Amino acid sequence: MDSAPQPWTVDRRVLRLLDYWRIRQPAAGRLPARADIDPVALGPDLLPYMALVDVIDAGGDKAFRFRLVGTMLAEQAGLDLTGHRIDELNPNRSYAAYINGLYQQSLASRRPVYSETGYRALSGRRGLTRRLICPLAADGLVPDMFVAIQVFETDTAFGDAPTYTHAKDFIPGPTLVVP
C-alpha cells in the first residue's frame, strides 16, 4: 500500500484551508456558503495568500472574477487582481485558460481542486505555486463563489523574481479534484 502523502498536504496552509472548508460543510453533499467563512478564524498566516472569487454570467458562460485578493497573492502576481476576471487579466493567454479551467473543474465537480504549477521568469529564476480552490454556495448546492489559497516557492538564483502572471513559461503539475 502506498503511504505517500496527498499533494495538498505538503503545505500546511493549503491543508488548513481544506480542513476549514470541510468543517464548514453544513451536511454531506452540501457546500458551505460565503457566510460560513470567517477571515478572522483563518488567521494572518493564510489571509495574505487567499482570494474570494465570484462566479459571474458572461453571456451564457460562467466566468470568474476576483472579489478580494490577499497582499502576498497580489504581490506574487505582479498586478492588482481585485475586480478583474481571470480570463481577461493574465497576459499569458494559455496560463489564463489553464487557471480558468481549474475554476471550471471545481464548479462542475462541486469539490475543491488542488493544482501545482512551475513557472520561470525571463531571468531564468524558477518558482512553484500550489493552489486550492474551494467552492461556496449560498444555497448549499450551486457554487456561486470560491475561497482559494495560492502559496509560492521561488529559487534563490540571481535575477528578477518570477511572477506567475508574467512568467516566461509555466509547467502544469498535478491537478486533482480533492475527495
KAHU-V539435 format. One record per backbone hydrogen bond with DSSP energy under -1.0 kcal/mol. CO is the residue of the C=O (numbers start at 1). NH is the residue of the N-H. If there is no record, write none. Layout:
co: {CO,CO}
nh: {NH,NH}
This chain:
co: {6,7,11,12,13,14,15,16,17,18,19,20,22,27,32,33,34,38,39,43,43,46,47,48,49,50,51,52,52,53,54,56,58,61,63,64,65,66,68,70,71,72,73,74,81,84,85,86,91,92,93,94,95,96,97,98,99,100,101,102,103,104,105,106,112,113,114,115,116,117,118,119,120,121,125,126,127,128,129,130,131,132,133,134,136,136,137,140,144,145,146,147,148,149,151,153,169,171,174,176}
nh: {9,10,15,16,17,18,19,20,21,22,23,24,25,30,137,36,37,42,43,46,47,49,50,73,150,70,148,67,68,146,65,63,61,58,56,86,54,83,52,74,75,76,77,78,84,66,89,90,93,96,97,98,99,100,101,102,103,104,105,106,107,108,109,110,178,133,176,131,173,129,171,127,168,124,121,155,119,153,117,151,115,149,113,147,144,145,140,31,55,136,53,134,51,132,130,128,120,118,116,114}
